[in-house]
Amino acid sequence: MTSNLACIGMAVTSTAGLDALIAELTSRDREFLRESFGVQTYAWQDPSGARVVYDVLAGTPHIVPTFAGTSEFDYVSIVPVSTEVTKIMVTSSDGIGHTGVTCQVEQRRHLSDVPSNGRICLTALGTHISVHADIGAFLASDASLLGTEDELGPPPAQVRDRGLAWPPRMSSKAFLANGFYGPAKPTPYALMSGVVSQVEPRTNELTGGRFLATQVRTAIGDLDLCLAGDDYDDVTPGNVIAGTVTVVGSLVAPEIAGRPRPGESRRAWRRRTGRE
């Protein structure tokens, strides 16, 4: 199991190490994002794209690790469940379907006046994932199974009569938000699978920690996914990544949704805004 911080090159191994990291972050130059209800929110961002957003409550910072990604989606509903979890219904890249997403939102303590539809940038942090050589290898592996027969019971009659495989498997492009539907308590996690389209090694300049900034094709479209570099050195395009991820979102202000972001290449901007 990998920590969210390790996915952006900032792994810590103790409470003391975390406290020291937070103290270092909050002493550095940062961007003021917003203040409401007595809470100030700031963002620190490394040239590598590693990003930490933190709320200051009664003088104490509360951090959310994330990444300066470019995978934007239209959303058609947004419902804060708690400070830590927001339910968002996003439009898939084909512009037709909708998928439920549960995530942490950078603006999580300032959602009282957010419009019910808009744009959001989503990033996944690979906290518990596996890497497979290609689609065929993934579909043949236990990682694609959505349970065991002991957990799910015998196959339903319609599955048995049609000779379908049991237990069911995920496709190579799946996205299942934890607790968006049903009675389960929502969390900012998702079970997902995706085909790797881009891989770029990064080094966090603050810590020297390595991580991978990848982009994967999922059921909702191309999604930025960050992985701890020391654990996943050999990821290449065409691989399938699957498992549990933490999802972090950042609401995009309407007036900047179509503009290049700081440090964003022209090609990345064209791809993000559908110009390529």
N, C-alpha and C positions, 0 to 999 in steps of 0.2 A: 504494500500500500504506500503510495507516494503522497507527500503533503502538497497542498496547493502552492505553498511558497517554493518548494523544490521545482515545481513545473516552470517557474520563471527564474531559476538560478539562484534562489535565496534560501536554500535548505538550512534549517536549524535543528539541533539535536537535543535541546533542553529548554526549559522555561527561562533560564538565565540568558541563553543565547537569543531567544525570541525577544525578551525585554531589551537586550542590547541592540538588536536590529531595529526595533521600533524606535528606540531613543535616537539612533543614528538617522533613520528616515525622517523623523519629525524635526530634526535639527537642520535639514538640508532645504535648499530652494524647493518650493512646491507651488502648485497652482491652487488658488482659492476657487472653489466651485460654487458654493452656495451656503447660505445661513438661513435657518428657519427654526422656530420653536426652541431657540437657545442652543442649537446645534450647528457648529461650523464644520464644513466638509472640504477637505483638501485632497489633491492628487499629486503624488510624486511619480515621475516617469524617468526611466533610464534610457540612454540612447539605444539600447538593445530592444526596446519595446516593452520590457518588464515594467509593470505599473502597479502601484499600491494606492488605493483610495482609503482615506481614513476620516472617520467622524470624531470630533472632539466633544465629549460629554463630561461636564464638570472637571475639565482639565485632563481627562484620560482619553487617549486615542484608541479607537476600535477599527481594526484594519480589514480590508478586503483585497486580497491579491488578485490581479487580473493582468491583462495584456492589451497593448495598443493595437488592436486588430482592425480589420477592414471588412469583416463579414456582416453586412447590414441586412436587416429584414424589415418589411412592413409588419406592424402589429395592428390588430383590429379590436383588441380588448386588453386591459391591464388591471389586475386585481391584487393589491397587496394583501397577503395572508398574515404576515408578521414582519418584523423588522428584517428577518433573515431570508424570507421567501416571498417572491412575487409570482403570480400566475400570469402568463402572457400568451395570447393566441397569435401566432405569427402566420403570415402568408408564405406558402412554399414558393420556391424559385420559379415554378411554372405559372404562378399568378392565379392558380385555381384552388388548390387545396389549402387547408389550414391545419396547423399542428400546435398542440399545447406544449408550452415550455414552462418549467419551474426553475427559477434562477434567483441569485442575488443581484440586485440592481445597484449600480454605483450611487444613484440618487435615492437610495432606499429610505432615508429619513425625511425626504422632501417630496413625497408623492401625492400630497393632498390636492394639488391643482394640476396634475398631469392630464393631458387630453386622453380620451379613450382610444384614440388611434394615432399612429405616427410611425417613426422609424426607431429601431433599436439595433445596436451593434452587439453581437453575441460572441463570447469566447468560451471555449471548453478547456478545462485543465484536466489532463489525464491522470487521475488519482489511482485507478485500479484497472489497467488495460493490458491487452495482449496484442502482439503484432504477428500478422500472418503473411506468408509470401505473396499470395494472390487470392482472388475470389474463391477459386476452387478449394484451396487449402483451408480457407476460413469456413466454408460451408461443410467441409468434411470434419471439422474439429468440434470438440465439445463446447468451445467458446460460443458457437452459434446456437446452441440449444437454449430454449427458453424455460428449461426445467428438466426434471427427471420423471420417469414414470412413477417412482415412489411419491414424488411431490404432487404430480398432476393426476395420478390414477390411470386406469386403462384408457385406451383411446375411445372417444365417443363413437357411437354407431356409424354416423355419417363418414367419419374418418376411416374407420375399419372397412366399411362397405366399399369405399372408393379406393382403397389400397394406398392411402396417403401415409407419409412418414409420420411417426410419433416417437417421442415428443416433437412439438413444432420447433422450427428453427427461425432465427432472424435472417433477413436478407442481408446482403453486403452493404446496404444503405438504409439503416434503421435509426429511429430516434424515439425513445420511450421515456417521457418525463416521469419522474418519481412522484406520484401522488396528485397528478393533475386531474385524473378521473378517479372515481370510486372513493371508498372510505379511508384509504390510507392517508396518513398525515403527509402533506407536501414537504419536500426537501429540495434544496437547490441542485439535485443530482439528476442524471439521466443515464439510462442504459442505451448505448448507441453503437453503431458500426458505420464505417465509412471507408471509401477508397482514397488513398493518399494521392493528391495531385501535386503538391509542392512540399519541399522540405528545405529548411534553412537553419543551419547551426547558428546559435547566438551565444554571446558571452555577456553576462550581467557585469557592467563596469564597476558597480559598487562592491560586489562580493567576489567577482572572478568566477562565479558559478556558471556552468554551461547548461544550456537547455536547447530544445529544438522547437522552432516555430514552424508548424506544419499547417497545411490546409487539406481538409478531407471533404469528399462529396458524400453527403448524407441525404436522408429523406427530406430534409427541409432546405437543402441547397448546400453550397460551399460554406464550410464552417472552419474558423481558426481554432486550432487545437495545439496546446503547448504541452511538451513532455520534458521530464527531467533528463538532461543530456547524458548523464553517466549511466542511466538505465537503458537508453534506447539509441545507441550509437549508429545502428545499421539500418534505420528506417529509410526506405526509398520509395519514389513514386510507383504506384501499382500495388503496394502493400495494402492490406486491410487492417485497420485498427479497430478494436472492439473492446467494450467493457464499460465501466462506470466512470463518468466524468462529472466534475463540478462545473456548473454553467454560471457565468457572470455576464450581466448585460449593462450597457450604458445607453441611456436614452439620447437620441441625436436631436439637437435643436433644429427646427425646420429651416432656419436661415443658413445653416452650415451643412445640411445633409448632402448637398451636391458638390461641395467644394473639396479640393485636395486637403488632406490633413497634414499637420506639421511632420516633415520627414517622409511623407508618402511619395513614392515614385509616380511618375506620370502613368506608367503602365498599370500599376496597382490601382490608381485612381480610376482609370478607364474601366478596369475589370469590375471594381466595386460598384460603379455607377451604371453599369450595363453598356458602356460605350465600346466594349471590345468583345 
